Amino acid sequence: MNAQFELTYKKVKETLISIDSTIETSDLDLHVNLLKEGIIDSFTFIQFVGELEDSFGISFKDDDVNSENFRSLNTVTLFIISITK
């Protein structure tokens, strides 16, 4: 992993934990499916999207907010890197 990925990943993970302090960091494996594994629910998902927009100073297009881009911390991180280049 490169430095940009590491920094972005750390910020994404911290953002999620700040929304729901009951999330165990040990459950946040890089590739775990956040929704499927029940780590976040639909309400937390919406909060997560909004907090990421604020944290990174970005605005997601409606079509970008989908289960593919937000499946895991890895996909979220890669997606954010791709739109902030």
C-alpha positions as CSV (number, residue, x, y, z in Angstrom):
1,M,0.0,0.0,0.0
2,N,1.2,3.5,-0.8
3,A,1.2,6.5,1.5
4,Q,-1.9,8.1,-0.1
5,F,-3.8,4.9,0.4
6,E,-2.7,4.6,4.0
7,L,-3.7,8.2,4.8
8,T,-7.0,8.0,3.1
9,Y,-7.8,4.6,4.6
10,K,-7.0,5.9,8.1
11,K,-9.3,8.9,7.6
12,V,-12.1,6.7,6.2
13,K,-11.8,4.3,9.2
14,E,-11.7,7.1,11.7
15,T,-14.8,8.7,10.1
16,L,-16.8,5.5,10.4
17,I,-15.8,5.0,14.0
18,S,-16.7,8.6,14.9
19,I,-20.2,7.9,13.7
20,D,-20.7,4.7,15.7
21,S,-18.4,4.2,18.6
22,T,-19.9,0.7,19.1
23,I,-18.1,-0.6,16.0
24,E,-15.2,-2.8,17.0
25,T,-12.0,-1.8,15.2
26,S,-11.1,-5.5,15.1
27,D,-14.3,-6.0,12.9
28,L,-13.0,-3.4,10.4
29,D,-10.9,-5.6,8.2
30,L,-9.9,-3.9,4.9
31,H,-12.1,-6.1,2.8
32,V,-15.0,-7.0,5.1
33,N,-18.4,-6.2,3.5
34,L,-19.7,-3.4,5.8
35,L,-23.4,-3.8,5.1
36,K,-23.6,-7.6,4.5
37,E,-21.7,-8.3,7.8
38,G,-23.9,-5.9,9.7
39,I,-21.2,-3.6,10.7
40,I,-23.2,-0.7,9.5
41,D,-27.0,-0.3,8.9
42,S,-28.7,1.8,6.3
43,F,-28.9,4.8,8.7
44,T,-25.2,4.6,9.5
45,F,-24.5,4.2,5.8
46,I,-26.2,7.6,5.1
47,Q,-24.3,9.3,7.9
48,F,-21.0,7.7,6.7
49,V,-21.5,9.1,3.2
50,G,-22.3,12.6,4.6
51,E,-19.3,12.6,7.0
52,L,-17.0,11.4,4.2
53,E,-18.1,14.3,2.1
54,D,-17.4,16.7,4.9
55,S,-14.1,15.1,5.9
56,F,-12.7,15.0,2.4
57,G,-14.3,18.2,1.0
58,I,-16.0,16.3,-1.7
59,S,-19.5,15.7,-3.0
60,F,-20.6,12.3,-4.2
61,K,-22.9,12.0,-7.2
62,D,-26.1,10.1,-6.5
63,D,-25.0,7.3,-8.9
64,D,-21.7,7.0,-7.0
65,V,-23.4,6.1,-3.7
66,N,-23.9,2.4,-4.2
67,S,-23.0,-0.9,-2.6
68,E,-20.1,-1.4,-5.0
69,N,-18.2,1.8,-4.1
70,F,-19.1,1.5,-0.4
71,R,-18.8,-2.3,0.1
72,S,-15.7,-2.3,2.3
73,L,-13.2,0.2,3.7
74,N,-10.9,-0.8,0.8
75,T,-13.5,0.1,-1.9
76,V,-14.4,3.3,-0.2
77,T,-10.7,4.3,0.1
78,L,-10.0,3.5,-3.5
79,F,-13.1,5.3,-4.7
80,I,-12.3,8.4,-2.7
81,I,-8.7,8.4,-4.1
82,S,-10.1,8.0,-7.6
83,I,-12.3,11.1,-7.3
84,T,-9.9,13.3,-5.5
85,K,-7.0,13.0,-8.0
